[in-house]
Amino acid sequence: MKERASMTAEVDFLTIADDYAAFMSFTNETAAQIAALRLHLDAAAAAAESWRMLDFGCGDGSFAASLLKVSETGQRPAVLHLVEPVDEQRRQAAGRLICLVDKVVDEGTEPTPDGPRIGLIIANHCLYYVPDSAAAVSRLLDRLAPGGTLVAALLDRQNALAQLWQAGFAAMKSPFPFPLAEDIAVLCRCHDAEVTEERIAYRIAFEDTEANRVNVLRFLFGDNLVRLDPATAFAVFEPWCDGNRIVMETSYPHLVVRRSTQSALT
């Protein structure tokens, strides 16, 4: 993938931007996530009068903007750090978010190793795609302030969309290339981190048309979609057919990760 060289070559996020937008119109996921994340904003604000948040894989800033706009002024971080491999999206995010915080810090394509400690790090469905997930987890945990929290949104193996995703790669006779929530949780625990889960229940529903199925397939598989014949690709939706609609009532975890006090201070 040319534009996002620090991410895996499996998905080109710029070429699937329209498919991603279509997928997000099919789901109430963002609202469900924000309801859970507001509690973490509250906790970070209570822990420090002036605090920092890092959005790892911020995209164009739309998700963080939705989160911060529902918060009272006192719950917002004073400083928001942005990490995003696509330069243009990171610039868009900075422009979108500067009105919601006192300062935006552009950290570029990777978290700065010796940067300021962070009270709350959010990693929203992006840890699948980093080329070295173990190194990414280590860098993020190293940036946490004492008492700070990393909240990583990831599909797990019981999630309906993850099952569809895995079925597609199985049909290609290819190993599934992305780490899921269970894998990232193991990596976090290797760093003496406490990992708990909060379930995010949400719905994916759309009219069962060829165009809509293709939108979802391109969003999930990117360039790999050419390796599936159309009949096989469309067949992965069959467990969720409901008349003339595709309906998935499902959930996944927010991994809520905290370093032990001793680890955070070392």
VENDAJO-V767718 format. One record per helix or strand. SS is the DSSP state (a for helix, b for strand). FROM is the first residue (numbers start at 1). LEN is the number of residues. Records with the same first field share a line. If there is no record, write none. Layout:
SS=FROM-LEN, FROM-LEN
//
This chain:
b=7-1, 27-1, 52-5, 79-5, 103-4, 118-7, 130-1, 144-11, 193-15, 241-2, 245-15
a=17-9, 29-19, 62-8, 73-3, 87-14, 133-11, 160-12, 181-9, 210-18, 230-6, 238-3, 261-5
//
